[in-house]
Structures are given as structure tokens and as C-alpha cells.
């Protein structure tokens, strides 16, 4: 059985050797930069992990290139997300738009998306059509989730069910796609592919709730971007959604007023973050978020248990733990 260390080594090799066209440099340098600044490589790692539940070979380019495609596509979404969010830092480094400008970032993101489809096309012919169908459906869903996320910024609040639908589209489906894709590439039974999709979807939700938690309570050096960005940008995070759900009377009024505080200067941003976090603390939404992360992780693992047992199951459990371990 392929070990997690072997998968980690293969991922490091793949992204250490990844190439894009040389010219025009203004188009392709941002792609090289985006890959070079790292990331957890969650999606390709999960793809190779689920593949390894059924197969022992990690040398076939027809398997490896689709796994790479997941990270390339994810990186494209980050380039465009950073433009929309006006984020200056990504993984502790300047974002593509802040380094090259918005126009260049949009175009480079576009070609990165196109490159991801090119890599998917390496898949074995016998699974190419269903794989492409899954990937294209997932790509559209990610865009739907991003639109919902932007729409929510104009609202005073949304139901938790709507928020969970949004993060399911924006984050959950691509992690679910990665889990299912690995199994599909291994030609696993349909039932196993579907259960792994649900495993990926639920741990993907847990991962996004953890990301929302860390945006407010994380360490900037570890988190890789400024703490409080969601608060400053009035993004409807899990914490804000839960706070609006729990608050009533004066606490709700105070929260809404805090969310409308000005953020023109660093001092104003800091004041808004401090005020909103104080209300979060009073309402206990940080603890609620941690409970939700555990619940979603356990739900995902219930699907994993339908696929495999013993050492293979442990690989999926450890992957889930690593994904949300930053909140513990």
C-alpha cells in the first residue's frame, strides 16, 4: 500500500517540477509565482490518497496530471478571489493582483483555469468523459458559491442553511471532487466513489468553518494572511452568521453597528476587528465553530467507513485531522 509519506513526496516532486510556457512572461510569470508560494496542496494530496486506497502505482502521468489540475484550478480561483476581496496577502506573500495589477491577474487566472482542463485531459480514455463531467460541474459550482458569497456581503444576515450551501459550493465541492476523482482514476466501484465524494464534501465544510474561525482567532504568521479580513470586508463568515443567529435585542444591535464601522485607516480596521471579536466572545460563537468543525469531520468519516477499514481508513482519518487540526 502506498504510504502517506510516499504521497507527500510525490506531491512535492510534482509541484517542484511543474512547468508553464515561458512567454509572454507577463501572462505566465504569475502562474509560476502562484505555485511557488506554496499552499497545503490539499486537493491533489486527497486525490492521490483516495487513488491509493485501490491502486499502488503513483508513476502514471494519466493519474498525476489530473491530480495537478485540481491545484492549478484552485490557484486560479484564489487569484480571482483576491481581486474581488482586495486582499494584499496570500500565504504571507503579495497577491498576484497587488504585484502585477488587476488586469494581468484576471488574464493569468483565466489561462490557469484553461491549463487545469488541459491536465484533466490526460486521464485514461475509459474514465475521461465522466471525469471531465465531474470537473466541469464542480468548476461551475465553485463560481456559483463565489457569487453567493459576494451577494451575502450586501445582506444584514443570511440563514445558516444558506451560508452552509454557499461554502458547500465555494469550498466543499472541489474537495469532494478531489476525493471522488482519485477513486474514479482507480476505477473503484461507483458506490465507493460516491461515498468518498460525501467524505470529501463534509470535511471540506469542516475545513471552511475552520478557515472562518482562524480568520478571526488565528495566528497571522501561521494563517498566511491578515487576521480579521472577513470582519473588515463584511464577509458573511460562519462566525458572523452564527452570531447574528444567537444575538437578540441590544447584542444584535451592537453587532450590526460594529459590522458597519468604518475601515478607511488601519486604526479603524483594528477597532472594528476588536469590537466584532468582543461580541463573538460574548456570544460564544468561537466555541460553537469548534463544535461544528468536529461534527462535520465526524460526519465525513462515517462515509469513509463505508469504503474501507483498517490502515486504509486510518489514512482518511489522518487526512481529515490534518485538514482541521489548525483549530485545535
N, C-alpha and C positions, 0 to 999 in steps of 0.2 A: 504493500500500500504506500502511495506517495505521502510523504510526511509534510507537515506544515512548514518545516524548515526548508524543504526542497521547493515548495511553492513560493515561499518568501524569496528564496534565491533566484528562482526563475523570473519572478516579477521584477526584481532588481536588475537582472540581466536584460530583460525586455525593454524596460524604460531607460536603462543606461545606454542602449544601442538604438533607440528609436530614431528614425530619420524623417525629415521633410525636405521638400525641394529647397534649393539654395536661393533662387531668385523668382520674383523680386523680393529682396530681403525685407522690405517694409511690410510685406504680407506674411512671410514665413518666420521671421525672427520672433514675433510674439508667440507663435506656436511652440518654438523651441524653448522660449523663456517660460511659458506656462507649464510645460512638462518639467523643466529643470528645477522649478521652485518646489517641486515635491508634492506632497499630499500623502494620504494614507493608502491610496490605491485599493480602496475597499472593494470596488465593483469588479475589477479584474481578478483580485485575490479570491473573492467569493465565487466567481465563475470557475476558476481552476480548482477551487475547493470542492464544489459540487461535482465537477467533472471527475475529480479523483475519487469520489465515492464509488464510481463504477469502472474507471479505467486507470491504468498505471503508467501511461506514457505521457510525458509533457514535452515532446520534441516536435510534434506535428504543427507546422505553420497554419494549417487549416483550422486548428484549435486555438492556437496562440493569438493569431491576428484578430479574430472576433473578440477575444478577451481584452486585447489592447483597445479595440474600438470602444468599449464601454468607458474607459478612462478618457479617451480622446473626446467622446461625446460629452461626458461630464465636464471636462475642462472648457469646452465650448460654452456650456450653459453658465459656467462661472464667469467667463469673460463678459457675457451679456448681462448677467445678474449684477455684476459690479458696476456696469454702466448705469443700469436702472436704479441701483441703490446709492450711487455716487460714493461707493466705497473706495478709499485710497489704499487700503492694505488688504492683501490676501496672503495667508500663510506667513505673515510677518514681513512681506515684501510688497513693493509698489504694485498696484494692479495694472493690467495691460492698458486700460484707457488712461490712467493717470501718467503712464510712462510714454505712450505713443499717441494719445489723443483718441477721442471717441470714434471718429470716422474710421481710423485704422483698426481699432478694436472691434468694431462691428464687422468689417470685412474679414479680418483674421478669424473671428469667431465663426463666420459663415464657412470659410474654407476648412476650418477644423471640423465642423459638422459634416461637410462633404467627405472629408478624409475618413471619418468614422464609418460611413456607409461603404466606402471602398474596402476597408478592412473586414467588415462583415461579409463581403462578397467572397472572401477566402474560404468560407465554411464549406464542408463537404456537400456535394450536389444533393445528396439524399435528404439533407436537413435544411438546405439553403432557403427554400421558399418559406417554410414555417418560421424559421429563424428571422428572416427579413421581415416577415409579417409582424412577429412579436416586437422586433426592434423599432419598426416604423410606428406601430401603435403606441409603444412606450414613449417614443420621442414626441409624438403629438400630445400625449397625456402630460408630459413634463411642461410643455408650453401652456397647456390649459391650467395647470397648477400655478404657474408663474403669473398668468393673467388674474386668476382668483386672488393671489397674494397681493397684487397691485390694487385690485378692486377693494380689498379689505382695508387698505390704507385710507380710503375715503369714508369708511364707516366708523361709527362710535363704538361698535361692538358687533360681533357675529356669534351665532350659537356654536358651542363646542363641536357639534356634529359637522358644521360647515368647515370649521377650522381643520378638523381631522381629515375631511375629504380633500381639502387643499393640500395638506402635507403628504397625504397618500399619493396624490398626483405629482406633486413637485419633487418629492424625495423617495417615497415608498416604492413606486412602480419601477424605478430604474434599478434599485437594489433587488427587487423581486425578479426583474428581467435577468439580472446577472446570475441569480441563483438558478433560475429555470434554464437559462441558456447553457450553462455548464452541463446540466443533465441532458439537455437536448443534443448537445455535441457528442455526448457519450452514448446517445441512442438509448437512454433509460426509458422504462415504461412510462406511459402518459400519466398514470396516477402519481408516480414519483415526481415527475416534472411539475405537476400541478401543486403537490404538497410542498415542494421546495419553493415554488413561487409564493405561496402563502407564508412560509417561513421567512423568506426574504422581505415580503411586504411588511410583516409585523415588526421584525427587527429594524426595518427601515423607519417605521413610525417611531419606534423607541429611540433610534439614533437622532431623529429630528427633534423630538422633545428634549433629548439630552443637549442638542445643539442650542436650542432656545434657552435652556437652563444655564448653559455655560456662557451665553451671550450676556447674561446679567450677573452671574456669580463665578465665572471662570477667571483664570489667570491669563492675562493678555499674552504673556510670553509663550504659554502652552497653547492657547486658543488660536493664536496666529493673526488675530485682528482685534481692533479696539473693543473693549468691553462696553456694553451699553448701546451698541449700534442700533439694535432693534428699537430700543426706547427712543433714541434720538430721532430715528426715521419714522416713528409711529407705525412700525410694522406690527401686525396683529400676531404676536407670538403666542405660544401655548400659555405662558405665564400671564400675559395681559388678558387673554380670553378667559382664563380661569379666575383671575382677579375680578373682572367685570361680572362674572357669573356669581362670585361669592359676596361681592360688596353690596351694601344697601345703604340707603339714606346718606348720611354725611360721608361715609367712606367712599361711596360711589361718586359722589360729587367731588370729593378731594382727588380721586383717581382721574376723573375726566379733566379736571382743571390742570392736574400735573401733566397729563398727556398733551395738553395744549400750550405748555410753557414754551417760550422762545428758545431757539438754539442757534442764534446767529454767531455767538462767540464761544470760545472754549469754556469760559466761566458759566455761561448759560447752559451749555450742554451738560457740564458736570453737575450743575444744580438740578437739572431735570432728572438725570440718572439717579442722583441721590434721593430725590423726592419720591420717584416712582418705586425705587427699590425699597424704600422705607414702608410704602404701602404694601408692597409684595410681602415684606417680612411680617407686617401686622396681620395680614390675611392668611399667612402660612402657605402661600402658593408654591414656594420653593420645595417644601416637603411634599406637597401634592404632586409636583412634577416628578420627583424621585420615585414616588409610589407608582405613577403611571408608567415610567420607564421600566420598572420591574414587571408590571402587569403585561405590558406589550411584549417584552422579551420572553416571558414565560409562555405567552400565547403562541409566539413564533416557534418555540421549542417543542410545543405539543405537535405541531405539524412535522417537525424534524423527526420526532419519534415514530411517525408513521412510515418513514422512509428507511431508517437504518437504526441499528443498535450498536452497543459496544464502542469500539475505538472510532468507528465512523461517526456515530452520533456525537461522541466527545469532540470531534473536530468542529462540528457545527455549534456545539455549546460554547466552546472556547472562542470561536469566531464572534458569536453574539456577545460574550462577555467583554471582548476587546473593543467591540463597537461602542458600547455604552460605559465602559469602565472609567472614563474620564470624570463621571459624575459621582463616583463612589468616594 
